[in-house]
Amino acid sequence: MPFVQLGGVLAVRWQGGSSVRHPAPLEWQLADVEPANREVVVGLRDEQEALFRVVVEDGCAAGVFSTPYPKDTARAIVTMGWAVSSWFRPSGALSPEELGERYAQLALRLAGT
């Protein structure tokens, strides 16, 4: 079921806080990345986006999600996750797991649940 899949994909992404401990370069930072590494980073970003896009599109087709913009929704979810590394601090108010739960709720709302 797409609802569970989206939550599962997010849980894997946040498991153990790896997304917040290993920051990924944001789009505007890619210009500073060596060309060979840029290709790897862009490839990983595109893979993540494709994974989320399939889940969101499947959810829309099944009537589980109602977003009229599945591709944009998937891109927003991926971007939201990547941006966390720019502000998250382990000493902050939320643990990686708590943050993951909040972001899962946000992603599901973006998808239109």
C-alpha positions as CSV (number, residue, x, y, z in Angstrom):
1,M,0.0,0.0,0.0
2,P,1.5,3.4,-1.0
3,F,0.7,5.0,2.4
4,V,2.8,2.4,4.1
5,Q,5.5,2.5,1.4
6,L,5.9,6.3,1.7
7,G,6.3,5.9,5.5
8,G,8.7,3.0,5.0
9,V,10.9,4.9,2.5
10,L,11.1,7.8,4.9
11,A,11.9,5.5,7.8
12,V,14.8,3.9,6.0
13,R,16.0,7.4,5.0
14,W,16.0,8.5,8.6
15,Q,17.0,5.2,10.3
16,G,19.7,6.0,12.8
17,G,19.8,9.6,11.8
18,S,22.0,9.0,8.8
19,S,20.4,11.8,6.8
20,V,21.2,14.3,9.5
21,R,24.7,13.1,10.3
22,H,25.9,12.8,6.7
23,P,24.9,16.0,5.0
24,A,24.4,16.0,1.3
25,P,25.3,19.0,-0.9
26,L,22.2,21.1,-1.7
27,E,21.5,22.0,-5.3
28,W,23.1,25.5,-5.0
29,Q,26.2,23.9,-3.5
30,L,26.7,21.5,-6.4
31,A,28.8,24.1,-8.3
32,D,31.5,23.7,-5.7
33,V,31.6,19.9,-6.0
34,E,34.2,18.3,-8.3
35,P,32.7,17.2,-11.6
36,A,33.1,13.5,-11.0
37,N,31.6,13.8,-7.5
38,R,28.8,16.0,-8.8
39,E,27.8,13.3,-11.2
40,V,27.5,10.8,-8.3
41,V,25.6,13.3,-6.1
42,V,23.1,14.2,-8.9
43,G,22.7,10.5,-9.6
44,L,21.8,9.7,-6.0
45,R,19.4,12.6,-5.9
46,D,17.7,11.5,-9.0
47,E,17.5,7.9,-7.7
48,Q,15.8,9.2,-4.5
49,E,13.4,11.4,-6.4
50,A,12.5,8.5,-8.7
51,L,11.8,6.2,-5.7
52,F,9.6,8.8,-4.0
53,R,7.9,9.6,-7.3
54,V,6.9,6.0,-8.0
55,V,5.5,5.7,-4.5
56,V,3.5,8.9,-4.8
57,E,2.3,8.2,-8.3
58,D,1.2,4.7,-7.3
59,G,-0.6,6.2,-4.3
60,C,-2.4,8.6,-6.6
61,A,-3.4,5.9,-9.0
62,A,-4.7,3.8,-6.1
63,G,-6.7,6.7,-4.7
64,V,-4.6,6.8,-1.5
65,F,-3.0,10.1,-2.2
66,S,-4.8,13.1,-3.7
67,T,-2.0,15.4,-4.8
68,P,-2.6,16.7,-8.3
69,Y,1.2,17.1,-8.6
70,P,2.9,13.7,-7.8
71,K,6.2,14.6,-9.5
72,D,6.5,17.9,-7.7
73,T,5.4,16.3,-4.4
74,A,8.1,13.7,-4.7
75,R,10.7,16.4,-5.5
76,A,9.5,18.5,-2.5
77,I,9.8,15.5,-0.2
78,V,13.3,14.7,-1.3
79,T,14.4,18.4,-1.1
80,M,12.9,18.7,2.4
81,G,14.9,15.7,3.5
82,W,18.2,16.9,2.0
83,A,17.8,20.4,3.5
84,V,17.6,19.0,7.1
85,S,21.4,18.6,7.2
86,S,21.8,22.4,6.8
87,W,20.1,23.1,10.1
88,F,19.7,20.0,12.2
89,R,21.9,19.7,15.3
90,P,22.1,16.6,17.5
91,S,21.9,18.8,20.6
92,G,18.6,20.3,19.4
93,A,15.1,19.7,20.6
94,L,14.4,16.7,18.4
95,S,16.1,13.4,18.0
96,P,16.6,12.1,14.4
97,E,13.8,9.6,15.0
98,E,11.4,12.4,16.2
99,L,12.4,14.5,13.3
100,G,11.8,11.6,11.0
101,E,8.3,11.1,12.4
102,R,7.5,14.7,11.8
103,Y,8.8,14.7,8.3
104,A,6.9,11.5,7.6
105,Q,3.7,13.3,8.6
106,L,4.6,16.3,6.5
107,A,5.3,14.1,3.5
108,L,2.0,12.3,3.8
109,R,0.2,15.6,4.0
110,L,2.1,16.8,0.9
111,A,1.0,13.6,-0.9
112,G,-2.6,14.4,0.1
113,T,-3.7,12.0,2.8
